[in-house]
Amino acid sequence: MPKALILDFDGSILLPETAERLDLRSYEERVRYYARFGDIEKLKSDIEDVVPRYRTFFCGSGDFHHISYLLLQLLPYQNLHVVVLDNHPDNMYFPAAIHCGSWVYHASKLPNVSNITVVGITSGDMRGLSLLQNRFSALRSGKVKYYCLCPVSKTASMLSNNGIKHIDPSVNSAVRILEDIVDEGRPVYLSVDKDVLAQDEIVTTWDQGLMKQSELLKCIRALSKNIIGADIVGDLSIYNYRSLLKRFVRRLDGEETSGVTKEEQLRHADLNIKLLSMLNA
């Protein structure tokens, strides 16, 4: 059996024949960047018989990160600790739909999810007025925690009841944080957005973090004995929305397209092979 499933919404993922490809291009307009919950339910009905056969999923661009919410519903595991490696908290307010930057909040409400830890954040979502767009209720309850690679303000700590923490490299590391999670002994579902990586490591279509590839791989290795499922997003693709609203809001959110080259897509393919090898060892 192929080791992974490519949920092919955007044609961006290059992987060898060890991965099976499910053609979902007809859903790209409806679910890319954000999706109505009705469209998520329709997609769920189309893939629910296929998803449980696999444990690793490639979903394409970071614009599809909210597909993680759907995968968590379809996998037959309970008491999950969801670990997200991402430059963004993905726990933001977004009205009347699920969005690639809001899915963590919705996932935290699922009955099979115990808690969610987001590691690697450096984005502007932690600063200024953007800070107030975070769903602090999930942080204050302890259901969601952030570990940032950027300094954390006193305001962020206070509003989150200390649910937002800074990883000070002189004291701690992302790898050590994850080793502590493994010590809890619970099953881990891992979600990786490659925008957690520094831009000189790989190019994505979102603003990027500070992590090196070597550190990302160490993080996965630290979690490996507890991982029961994983998804990867952050591959390179661009899309011209038919929806004027999606086109407008996506541009407001800072879409970057200058790095979409064949050379960069091949770099993503190389990284995907490394990730697949580690996650299915």
N, C-alpha and C positions, 0 to 999 in steps of 0.2 A: 504494500500500500504506500502511496506517496506520503512523505513525512509532513507536508504542510499544504494548506489550502490558500490559494491566491483568490481573494475576493476582488475580481477585476472590474472596478468601477471606472478606471481612467486610463488603462493601458500602460501604466508607468512601470510596472514591476517586471524586472528581468531576473529569472531564476531558472536553474536547470530542471530536468524532467523529474527530479525528486519532489517537485511541488505540482499539485493538480490545480488547474485554473477553472474558476467558475465565472462565466461571462455574465456580468451585471451592468454592462454599459448602458442598458436602457434605463437604469436608475440614476445615472450620474446627475442629471439636471435636478431631480427630485430630492436627492439626499446629500449632494455635495455642499459643504460648508454648514448648512443647517437643513433640518427636515421636520416636516409636520409629523406628529406622533402617528397619524393615520398611515403615512407612507412608511414609517418604521415598522408598523404592524404588518403592512403588506409585504415588505421585504422579509420580515421574520417568517411569514408563512411560506415564502418561496425557498428559504434556505434552512428551515428548522430540521429537515431530515438529513441534511448533509453535514452541518457543522459538528455534531457530536462525534463524528468519525475521526476528527483531527484534534490536535492540541496546539498547533501554531498557525497563525493567520497573518497574511500580508494584505493590507487594505489600501495601499497606494498613498496618495498625498495626505498630508496632515489635515486637509480639509475634510477627511473622513474619520477623524479620531472618535467621533461619537458612535461609530459602529461598534466600538468596544462595549458600550452599554447594551447593545443587542446581543453580542457574543456572550456576555456574562449571563444573560437570561437563558441562553440556549445550552450552556454547558452544564453537565449533571453533577455539580459540586456545591457543597454547602460550607458555611463558616469561612468564607474566603477573605484573605487579606490581599487586597488589590494594591499592587505597587506600580506607580506610574513614573517613568523617567521622562521628563518633559521640561522645556524651558518656560512653560506656562502652567498656571494652576488648573485650568480647565474646570473651574468651580465658580463661574461667573453667572450673573443674571443674564437671561436671554428670554424675551417674551414669546409665549405661544408656540414654541417649537423647541427641539433639542439641537444644540449647536456644538461644533467641535471644541468650543471653549466653555461649554456649560455641562458636559456630559458627566463629569465627576459627581456633581451634586445629585443628579438623577440616579446614577449607579449606587450612590451611598444609601439610597432608599430601597434597594432591592433586598429581598428577604435572605438571599444566599450570600450577601456581602456583609462582613462584620465591620471592616473599616478600610480606609483608603489612605495610602501614604504617597504623596507626590514629592519627588526628589529631583533637584537640579534647576529650580526656578531662578531666572535672573531677569525676567521680562519686566516691562513697565507696568504690568498688572499689580505690582507691589508698591507703586509710587503714585503720589498725587491723587487726583480725583479717581483714577482707575482703581485704586485700592478699595474704594467704597463700592465697587461693582462686584466684589467677592461675596460669596454666600457665607457670611460669618456664622450663621446658625449651625452649619455643618461642622465648622471649626470649633466653635464653643462647646458643642456636644461631645467632642473627642472622636467623632466618626471619621473626620478628615483631618489630616495633618500635612503641613508643607515643611519641607527642608530646602531652604534657599541657598544658592551659591553667591548671593548678593547680600549686603547688609540689610537687616530687618529693622524698621523704625519702631520706636516705642509705641506709636499709634497702632501699628499692625499687631504687635504683641498684645496690646491691651484689648483691641477689638476682637481678637481671636482667642482670648483667654489663654495666651501662650501656645496656641495651636500652630503659629507660624514661627519657625526657628531658622537661625542662620547656621550653616555648616562652616565653622571657622577652621580653615585648613591647618592652622597651627595647633589645633586641639583635636580635631576630629576629621572624618572623611565620609563621603557618600557610601563607600564600601563598608565602613564600620557601622554606619546607621543600619544598613541592610543586613549585616551579620547579626545585629541585635534582633531584627525581625525574624530571621531564621530560627533563632534560639527560642522563639515562642512556640515553634513546632506546628503552626497551622499551615494549611495549603495556601500557596501564593499564586495569584494570577498576575502576570506581568504585562504591562502595556508600555511600549517604547515609542516615543515620538523622536525621530532623529534630529529635530530642531534643538534638542538638549545639547547637541554637539556644537563646538566652536566652528565658525564658518571656515576657518583654515583647515578643518578636518573633513568637512563635507558641506555641500550647499543644499539648503532647502528653500521653500517658498515662504517661510515665516522668519521673523526675527529669531536669532539663535543665541544659545547659551555659551557656556565656558568649558564644558566637559570634553575631554580627549577620548578618542576611540578606545585607547588602552584602558581608561578608567571605566568606560561603559561596559566593556567586556569583563572587567573585574567585578563590576556590580552584578552582572548576570551570573558570573561564576559563584559569587557569594550566595546567591539565592537558589542556585540550580537544584539542590536536593529537595527543595520545597515547591518548585514550580510545577503546576499541573496544567497550565495553559498560558498562552501568550499571544499578543498581537503586536505588529510593527506597522507604523505609519511614518510618513515623512519623505516618501519618494517624490521625484520631480515630475510634475505635470502642470499644465495651465489649461484653463477652460474659459470659453466665452459664454457666460450664462445667457439664456434667453430671457430669464426673469430680470427686469430692470432693477427690482429691489435687491436681489442677491448681488447683482453687479455693483450696485452702489455701496451696499453695506460691506461687501468683501474688500472693496478699495479703501473704505474708511478704516478697515482693520489692518491695513498695511501689507497688502499682497506684494510679493517680490517675484519677478519673473526673469530677471536678467541672467540667472544662473542655469536656466534650463537648456543644457547642451547635451549632446550625445556622450561626450567625455564624462560629464558629471553623472549622467544616468548609469554609465558603466561603473563608476566609483560606488554608486549606490548598490549596484548588483554585487560587487565584490563584498561590500559590508553585509548585504543580505545573506550571502552564502556563509559568512562567518557567524552571523546570528543564528541562522538555521542549524548550523553544525553544533553550536553550543546548546541550543534549546531542545534539540532532539538527540543529544548524546546518550 
